[in-house]
Amino acid sequence: YAIKAQAELALQDICESEVTVNEGFVTIRVLGPRIKKTEFITPKLQGHLDLTFRDELQQEIDGIIREIPGVKGMTCDIEHPHYY
């Protein structure tokens, strides 16, 4: 319970996520942010931005979760951003 609480607290200002913990292994599901399009972008550029966003967020989450005492491992699923 302590690992889950620490992970949720650490992630609350970074992303909307669901955290579960089983015997020290943390599973995180990051809900894709809703991003309003302000101008036209090509599908190729949108795909590149999605990958960049997800890679940077993954690195940030990895760094945070690894610092929590008792964590043995982590998996993280980051949804693609939703453009509207």
C-alpha positions in Angstrom: 0.0 0.0 0.0 2.9 2.4 0.8 4.4 2.0 -2.6 1.1 2.6 -4.4 0.4 5.7 -2.3 3.9 7.1 -3.0 3.7 6.4 -6.7 0.3 8.1 -7.0 1.4 11.1 -5.0 4.6 11.4 -7.2 2.7 11.2 -10.5 -0.4 13.3 -9.6 1.2 16.5 -10.9 2.7 14.9 -14.0 -0.1 12.8 -15.6 -3.4 11.2 -15.0 -2.7 7.6 -14.2 -3.9 4.4 -12.6 -1.3 2.6 -10.4 -1.4 -1.0 -9.1 1.3 -2.8 -7.1 1.8 -6.5 -6.6 4.7 -7.7 -4.4 6.8 -4.7 -5.2 6.1 -4.7 -9.0 4.4 -1.4 -10.1 2.1 -1.3 -13.1 1.1 2.2 -14.3 -1.5 3.0 -16.9 -1.2 6.6 -18.1 -4.3 8.1 -19.6 -3.6 10.0 -22.8 -4.0 13.7 -22.5 -6.6 15.6 -24.4 -4.8 18.1 -26.7 -6.7 20.8 -28.6 -5.3 21.3 -32.1 -4.6 25.0 -32.7 -3.4 24.5 -36.3 -3.1 21.9 -39.0 -0.4 19.4 -38.6 0.4 16.5 -40.8 -0.3 12.9 -39.6 3.5 12.2 -39.8 4.3 15.2 -37.6 1.5 14.2 -35.2 3.0 10.7 -35.0 6.4 12.1 -34.3 5.0 14.4 -31.5 3.2 11.4 -30.0 6.3 9.3 -29.8 8.4 12.2 -28.4 5.8 12.9 -25.8 5.5 9.3 -24.8 9.3 8.7 -24.6 9.9 11.8 -22.5 7.1 10.9 -20.1 8.3 7.3 -19.9 11.8 8.5 -18.9 10.4 10.9 -16.3 8.1 8.2 -14.7 10.9 5.6 -14.7 13.1 8.0 -12.8 10.4 8.8 -10.2 9.3 5.2 -9.6 12.9 3.9 -9.3 13.4 6.2 -6.3 10.6 4.7 -4.3 11.8 2.2 -1.7 10.6 -1.4 -2.2 10.0 -1.2 -5.9 11.3 -4.3 -7.6 10.2 -3.5 -11.1 7.8 -1.5 -13.2 5.7 -1.6 -16.3 4.2 1.5 -17.8 1.6 1.8 -20.5 1.2 5.3 -21.9 -1.9 5.9 -24.1 -1.5 8.1 -27.2 -2.6 11.7 -26.8 -6.2 12.4 -28.0 -6.4 15.4 -30.4 -9.6 17.2 -30.8 
